[in-house]
């Protein structure tokens, strides 16, 4: 089992890891980070700067257009005519997921999300 040592950051905003992490823990942490990045994808189009140090996030716009809000649904279209036998065609459509909207709404209203926005400048 591989271990990764504590990170040494020169920036005082970051705290070094107190314990050594295993490869599994590291992979889990990276997977969670990738998922969060996927959820907030598109936030840049909704971020405006009133001043150089003060970002303003347009929450309503993000909750209308964030890619993570939509999920693909497959529909089966059946076509039949007298001369042509029944043909099934799969059609994909994107629909708004109410569950994703509730989750993203809670996420973008959190203090942690706003702290993240301030660090991402």
C-alpha positions in Angstrom: 0.0 0.0 0.0 1.5 3.3 -1.1 1.5 6.4 1.1 1.7 10.0 0.2 3.4 12.4 2.6 2.1 15.6 3.9 2.1 18.4 1.4 4.3 21.4 2.2 2.7 24.6 1.1 4.4 27.9 1.3 1.1 29.7 1.4 -0.3 30.1 4.9 -3.9 29.7 3.7 -3.2 26.0 3.2 -2.6 23.6 6.0 -0.4 20.6 5.5 -1.9 17.2 5.9 -1.5 15.9 9.4 -1.5 12.2 8.5 0.0 10.3 5.7 -2.7 9.2 3.2 -3.0 5.9 1.4 -3.3 5.5 -2.3 -7.0 4.6 -1.9 -7.6 7.8 0.2 -5.8 9.9 -2.4 -7.8 8.4 -5.3 -11.0 9.0 -3.3 -10.1 12.6 -2.6 -9.3 13.2 -6.3 -12.5 11.5 -7.4 -14.6 13.7 -5.2 -12.8 16.8 -6.5 -13.5 15.7 -10.1 -17.2 15.3 -9.2 -17.4 18.7 -7.6 -15.7 20.2 -10.7 -18.3 18.5 -12.9 -21.1 19.9 -10.7 -19.9 23.5 -10.9 -18.9 23.4 -14.6 -20.1 26.6 -16.3 -19.9 28.8 -13.2 -17.5 31.1 -15.0 -20.3 32.4 -17.3 -22.2 33.4 -14.2 -19.4 35.1 -12.3 -19.0 38.9 -12.6 -16.5 41.1 -10.9 -17.7 44.4 -9.4 -14.2 45.1 -8.5 -10.9 43.2 -8.9 -11.3 41.6 -5.5 -15.1 41.2 -5.3 -16.7 38.5 -7.4 -20.5 38.5 -7.8 -22.1 35.2 -8.6 -25.4 35.2 -10.6 -27.0 32.2 -8.8 -30.3 32.4 -10.8 -28.5 32.3 -14.1 -26.4 29.3 -13.0 -29.4 27.4 -11.8 -31.0 27.8 -15.2 -28.1 26.8 -17.4 -25.6 24.7 -15.4 -24.7 21.5 -17.4 -25.1 19.4 -14.2 -28.8 20.3 -14.0 -29.7 18.3 -17.1 -29.8 14.5 -17.5 -30.3 12.5 -20.7 -33.4 10.5 -21.1 -33.7 7.9 -23.8 -37.1 7.6 -25.4 -38.1 4.8 -27.7 -39.9 5.9 -30.8 -41.9 3.3 -32.6 -42.8 3.8 -36.2 -45.1 1.5 -38.1 -46.9 1.8 -41.4 -48.7 -0.7 -43.5 -45.8 -1.2 -45.9 -42.9 -1.0 -43.4 -42.7 -3.2 -40.3 -42.4 -1.7 -36.9 -39.1 0.1 -36.4 -37.7 1.2 -33.0 -35.5 4.2 -32.8 -33.9 5.5 -29.7 -34.0 9.2 -29.2 -32.0 11.1 -26.5 -33.4 14.2 -24.9 -32.1 16.4 -22.0 -34.4 17.1 -19.2 -34.1 19.2 -16.1 -33.5 17.1 -13.0 -35.3 18.5 -10.0 -33.0 16.6 -7.6 -29.9 18.1 -9.3 -31.4 21.5 -9.1 -32.1 21.2 -5.3 -28.6 19.9 -4.7 -26.9 22.6 -6.8 -29.1 25.3 -5.2 -27.9 24.2 -1.7 -24.3 24.0 -3.0 -24.2 27.5 -4.5 -25.9 29.0 -1.4 -23.2 27.6 0.9 -20.5 29.7 2.5 -17.9 27.1 1.3 -18.9 27.8 -2.3 -18.6 31.5 -1.9 -15.2 31.0 -0.3 -14.2 28.9 -3.2 -15.2 31.6 -5.7 -13.0 34.1 -3.8 -10.0 31.8 -4.0 -10.5 31.0 -7.7 -9.9 34.5 -8.9 
